[in-house]
Amino acid sequence: MAAAPANDCDDPAKPNSEAVEARQRRSVGRRSLPREITEHGPGALPGVAARRASRRPPELAAAPPKPLRRRRKPPFWEPDRPYVEEARKRHMQRPVSPGVRLEPGPKGYRLESPHRDLEAWDVQIANAFGTRSHSTFSVFLEQLTELCPLVRDAKGDLVPCELHLNAALNIVNGVRPRNEMEAALAAQMVAVHFMTMKVSGEALHHGWTDARNAAIAGKLARTFAQQMDTLARQRGRVGKQTIKVRIERHEHRHVHIGEGGLEKGTQAQAPARRIDRLAAVEPEPGATVQRQDETRDRVPRPRRKG
């Protein structure tokens, strides 16, 4: 007949509290066990926040948190009122965005009009994308929805951010596309803009600039500029280079001062009086011509011509 266990330590079905406490002592070092172990049972070691909460007086623990104090705002600077009026006039001249709302649907959500006039909303959406096709602007809306980040709705489901979707739609509407091709280019510009802002934020997120993300952001910015140039060329707004050739005529007049006075209009090779004197003194055939150097011999002149 098997002998009964002498104590609880010999029973394998029951945990040994002394062994648990010994393991905890080895894990925390030679320090004594905290008081919470004996209160919550063996093996229960609450965190720092729980220990602080247990030591807090009950009147402070039950008190509601204090509301945050908002900073006081100064009054409006009245000399800026004329600039506000000018800004209001420009604001009223800008195109109105049609807007869109995300409502719960069979597939999670569906895109609906922000007001009750559905026909007017369809016309506004079609005009924003430069098309008359319902399927075309529906596809454009779905593509813009894919660019938006996901957020939690009231039910806790992940849905696209309605704020980002309306911003993307407003950017496309601000381009005022005249056809579907310009609408596609405007949608691509929205995608490049969102990626540029996202990568730039990640590059500056850690307090220092990430070289890799900064390089990608620079390439995306150049791509956006190229898209702007493409849209301008499509609409014929590219500046034409004009080269003007100007022909200038200059009149040169030579004035020579010789022994006989002034001579204008022609360039004389020698003074007039000296030319006449040389022409008058014509040596005879066979005579010698006097050289400039008086010490040298005279040069003989040939008797026959040729």
C-alpha positions in Angstrom: 0.0 0.0 0.0 1.5 3.3 -1.0 2.2 5.8 1.7 0.4 9.2 1.7 2.4 12.3 1.0 3.8 13.8 4.1 3.1 17.5 3.1 1.9 19.6 0.1 5.4 19.6 -1.4 5.2 15.9 -2.1 1.9 16.3 -4.0 2.7 17.1 -7.7 -0.8 18.4 -8.4 -0.4 21.4 -6.0 2.2 24.1 -6.6 4.9 24.5 -4.0 4.7 28.1 -2.7 8.2 27.9 -1.2 9.7 26.8 -4.5 7.9 29.6 -6.4 9.3 32.2 -3.9 12.8 30.7 -4.2 12.7 31.1 -8.0 11.5 34.7 -7.6 14.3 35.4 -5.2 16.8 34.1 -7.7 15.3 36.2 -10.5 15.3 39.5 -8.6 18.6 38.9 -6.8 19.3 38.9 -3.1 16.8 41.7 -2.5 13.7 40.8 -0.3 10.5 40.2 -2.1 8.1 43.2 -2.4 5.0 43.3 -0.2 2.7 42.9 -3.2 3.8 39.2 -3.6 2.2 38.2 -0.3 -0.9 40.3 -1.1 -1.6 39.0 -4.6 -0.3 35.5 -4.1 2.8 33.7 -5.2 4.1 34.5 -8.6 2.2 37.8 -8.9 4.7 40.7 -9.4 2.8 43.8 -10.5 4.6 46.6 -12.4 5.8 50.0 -11.3 2.6 51.7 -12.4 0.5 49.2 -10.4 2.6 49.6 -7.3 2.3 53.4 -7.5 -1.4 53.2 -8.0 -1.7 51.0 -4.9 0.3 53.5 -2.8 -1.8 56.5 -4.0 -4.4 57.7 -1.5 -8.0 56.7 -2.4 -9.2 60.3 -2.6 -6.6 61.1 -5.2 -7.1 57.9 -7.1 -10.9 58.6 -7.5 -10.4 62.3 -8.5 -11.1 63.1 -12.2 -8.2 64.5 -14.2 -7.9 68.2 -14.4 -8.9 69.8 -17.7 -6.1 71.3 -19.8 -5.9 75.0 -19.7 -6.0 76.8 -23.0 -3.9 79.7 -23.7 -5.5 83.1 -23.9 -5.8 84.4 -27.5 -5.2 88.1 -28.2 -7.8 90.1 -30.1 -7.7 90.5 -33.9 -5.3 93.1 -35.2 -7.7 95.6 -36.9 -5.2 97.1 -39.3 -5.2 93.6 -41.1 -8.9 93.9 -41.8 -8.5 95.2 -45.4 -6.2 92.2 -46.2 -8.9 89.9 -44.8 -11.5 91.4 -47.1 -9.3 91.0 -50.2 -8.6 87.3 -49.2 -12.4 86.8 -48.8 -13.0 88.1 -52.4 -10.3 85.7 -53.8 -11.8 82.9 -51.7 -15.3 83.4 -53.2 -13.8 83.3 -56.8 -12.2 79.9 -56.3 -14.0 76.8 -57.6 -16.2 75.0 -55.1 -15.2 71.4 -54.4 -18.0 68.9 -54.7 -17.0 67.0 -51.6 -17.7 63.3 -50.7 -18.7 61.3 -47.7 -17.9 57.8 -46.6 -21.0 55.9 -45.3 -21.3 52.2 -44.1 -22.0 49.9 -46.9 -22.1 46.1 -47.8 -18.4 46.1 -48.5 -17.4 48.2 -45.5 -18.1 51.7 -46.9 -19.5 53.5 -49.9 -19.0 56.9 -51.4 -22.0 59.2 -51.2 -23.0 62.8 -51.7 -22.5 65.3 -48.8 -26.0 66.7 -49.5 -29.4 65.4 -50.7 -29.3 66.6 -54.3 -27.6 63.6 -56.0 -28.0 64.9 -59.5 -26.2 68.1 -58.7 -23.5 66.1 -57.0 -23.0 63.9 -60.0 -22.6 67.0 -62.2 -20.1 68.5 -59.9 -18.0 65.3 -59.7 -18.1 64.9 -63.5 -17.0 68.5 -63.9 -14.2 68.0 -61.4 -12.7 65.1 -63.5 -13.5 66.7 -66.9 -15.8 63.9 -68.1 -19.4 63.0 -68.7 -19.0 59.3 -68.0 -20.3 58.1 -64.6 -18.0 55.0 -64.7 -14.9 57.2 -65.4 -15.3 59.5 -62.4 -16.3 56.5 -60.2 -13.0 54.8 -61.1 -11.1 58.0 -60.3 -12.8 58.3 -56.9 -11.9 54.7 -56.1 -8.3 55.3 -57.1 -8.1 58.4 -54.9 -9.6 56.4 -52.1 -6.7 54.0 -52.3 -4.2 56.9 -51.7 -5.8 57.8 -48.3 -4.6 56.3 -45.0 -6.8 54.0 -43.0 -8.5 55.1 -39.8 -11.0 53.6 -37.4 -14.7 54.4 -37.8 -17.3 54.4 -35.0 -17.6 50.6 -35.3 -13.9 50.1 -35.1 -13.4 49.1 -38.7 -10.6 50.4 -40.9 -11.9 52.8 -43.5 -10.1 55.4 -45.7 -9.7 58.8 -44.2 -12.5 61.1 -45.3 -10.4 64.2 -44.7 -7.6 63.0 -47.1 -10.1 61.9 -49.7 -11.8 65.4 -49.8 -8.4 67.0 -50.0 -7.3 64.8 -52.9 -10.6 65.6 -54.7 -10.2 69.3 -54.1 -6.7 69.2 -55.6 -8.0 67.5 -58.8 -10.8 70.0 -58.9 -8.3 72.9 -58.6 -6.4 71.7 -61.7 -9.7 72.1 -63.7 -9.0 69.2 -66.1 -10.6 69.7 -69.5 -10.7 66.0 -70.4 -10.0 62.6 -69.0 -6.3 62.7 -69.9 -5.7 65.9 -67.8 -7.8 64.3 -65.0 -5.5 61.3 -65.0 -2.4 63.5 -64.8 -4.0 65.5 -62.0 -4.7 62.2 -60.0 -1.0 61.2 -60.6 0.1 64.6 -59.2 -2.0 64.0 -56.1 -0.3 60.6 -55.6 3.2 62.1 -56.0 2.3 64.9 -53.6 1.1 62.4 -50.9 4.3 60.3 -51.3 6.5 63.3 -51.2 5.0 64.5 -47.9 5.1 61.0 -46.4 8.7 60.4 -47.3 9.7 63.9 -46.2 8.0 63.3 -42.8 9.8 60.0 -42.4 13.1 61.6 -43.2 12.7 64.2 -40.4 10.9 62.0 -37.9 13.9 61.0 -35.8 15.3 64.5 -35.4 17.9 64.0 -38.1 17.6 63.8 -41.9 17.7 60.4 -43.4 19.8 60.5 -46.6 17.9 57.8 -48.3 14.5 59.2 -47.7 15.7 62.7 -48.5 17.0 61.5 -51.9 13.6 59.8 -52.7 11.8 63.0 -51.6 14.0 65.0 -54.0 13.2 62.7 -56.9 9.5 62.9 -56.2 9.6 66.7 -56.1 11.3 66.8 -59.5 8.7 64.4 -60.8 6.0 66.7 -59.6 7.7 69.6 -61.4 7.9 67.6 -64.6 4.2 66.8 -64.3 3.4 70.5 -64.0 5.4 71.2 -67.1 3.6 68.4 -69.0 0.3 69.9 -68.0 1.4 73.4 -69.1 2.6 72.0 -72.5 -0.7 70.2 -72.9 -2.6 73.4 -72.5 -0.2 75.4 -74.7 1.1 77.6 -71.9 4.8 77.0 -72.5 6.7 80.2 -73.1 8.2 80.4 -76.6 11.8 81.4 -77.0 12.2 84.4 -79.4 15.5 85.3 -80.9 15.8 88.9 -82.2 18.6 89.7 -84.7 19.5 93.3 -84.9 21.6 94.5 -87.8 23.7 97.6 -87.1 25.4 99.6 -89.9 28.5 101.5 -89.0 30.0 104.3 -91.2 33.7 104.7 -90.9 35.4 107.9 -92.0 39.1 108.3 -92.2 40.6 111.8 -91.8 44.3 112.1 -92.9 46.3 115.1 -92.1 49.1 115.6 -94.6 51.4 118.5 -95.5 48.8 120.0 -97.8 45.9 120.0 -95.2 43.0 117.7 -94.5 41.7 115.0 -96.7 38.3 113.3 -95.9 36.5 110.3 -97.2 39.5 108.5 -98.7 42.5 106.9 -97.2 45.6 108.3 -98.8 48.8 106.3 -98.8 51.0 109.4 -98.6 50.5 113.2 -98.2 49.1 114.9 -101.2 51.9 117.3 -101.8 54.5 114.6 -101.6 52.6 112.5 -104.1 52.5 115.4 -106.6 56.2 116.0 -106.1 57.1 112.4 -106.7 54.9 112.3 -109.8 56.5 115.5 -111.2 60.1 114.3 -110.8 60.2 111.3 -113.1 63.8 110.0 -113.7 65.0 109.4 -117.2 65.7 106.0 -118.5 69.2 104.8 -117.4 69.5 107.3 -114.6 70.2 106.4 -111.0 67.8 106.7 -108.1 69.0 108.2 -104.9 68.6 106.0 -101.9 67.5 107.1 -98.5 70.9 106.2 -97.1 73.2 108.9 -98.5 76.3 106.9 -97.5 75.5 103.9 -99.8 75.9 103.7 -103.6 73.0 104.7 -105.8 70.8 102.0 -107.4 71.1 101.8 -111.2 67.8 102.0 -113.1 67.2 99.7 -116.1 67.2 101.3 -119.5 64.3 99.2 -120.9 61.0 98.7 -119.4 59.8 95.2 -118.7 
